[in-house]
């Protein structure tokens, strides 16, 4: 068993009407530099999102949310940001924004393996 690795994570949120400060968790980003791991997972409850804002443009929201896993995976089709280093991509994805798609503050911890931790975060933040 190897020494624990430090990790950072943030929760991706949809904030349909920024002025109301209501949000719905829509994804998780996990970064572990020591284990060369950067992954984003998106899981949106469309019915809950429509309850917050019935007029929301779901296809546009889904399209913007899907940029997180594409950039995390360094998909060349995701544009120039996908070509940055792991650390730079994580910081770009978690930078504060005042748009309909926002991220929580970054949280840190230690783990043995980021893959099971990612499943734990998905269950904790995205499962009802």
N, C-alpha and C positions, 0 to 999 in steps of 0.2 A: 504494500500500500504506500502510495506516495504522499508527500505533504499536501495539505489543502491548498487550493488555488483561490486567489481573490477573484470576485466577479462583481459586475455592476448590472443592474436591470432597471427598466422603467416600464410603466404601463401606458399603452397607447389609448387615447380617449377620443371619442367623438363628442364635440361640444356644439350641438345643433344651433343654439342661439347663445352666443358668447355673453351677451348682456345678462342672461338669466343664471349663468354659471352652473347649469345642470350638465352632467356628462354621463356617458355610457362607456364602460370599459370595452375596448374593441381589439386589444392585442397586447402582446408582451414582447419586449426586446431584451435579450440576454447577451452579455459580453464577458468573455473570459480570455484575456490576452495570453496568459501562461499556457492555455490549452488551445490557442488559435481558434477560438469559437466566437462567432457572432451569428445570432439567429433571431428572427422575428416570426411570431405566429399571430395570425389574424383570425378572429372568431367574433362575428357580429350577430347580435340578436335583432334582426330587422324589425320585428314587431314592437320591441321595447323602444327602438329608435324612432319608429313612426309614432309611438305614443308620446314621445317628447316633442316631436315636430312632424305633424302629418304631411306637411308640404316638402319634406326633405327630398333631395334628389339622390336616391339610393345608389343608382349606377355610378354617379360621380364620386360619392363617398367611398364606395367599394374600390373604384379605380385608384383613388388617392391612397387608401389604406394598403393596397397591394404593392405600392412602391416600397414599403418597409421591408417585406421579405425579399423583394428583388434586389434592393440595395444591399441588404445584409448578406445575401448570397453572392454579391459581386457580379450580378447578371449584367453583361455588357449592354443589353437593351435598356437598362435602367438609367443610362446616361452617364455623364462624367463623374458624378458622385460615386457610382459603383466602382470606379477605378482607383479610389483613394485607399489608403491603408485601413486595416481593420479598426484601429483606434479612431482614425479620422471619420470613418463611416459611422461608428457608434456615436461620436460626439455630434456629427451633423444630424443624425436621426433623433437625438435626444435634446437638441437645442430648443430653448423656449420659443414658442410661436403663439400668435394671437388669432389663429385661424380656427376653422371648424375641426381640424385634426390637431390635437395637442398631445403632449406626453407629460406624465407625472414627474416629480423630482426623481433623480437617480438615487437608487438604494444600493448598498454594497453588502458583501458578506464573503464567506469562505465556503468552498465546496470541494468534494473529491472529483466529481464529474459533472460537467454542465448539462449533459443531455437529460439525466433524470431530474435535475433541478428545473429545467425548462418545463417538463411535464408537470411538476409540482406547481410552478407559477401559473401555468395555463389553468390547472384545476382551481387554484386559489383565487385568481382574478377574473376568469372568463366563464366559469361554470356556475350555473344557478343552483 
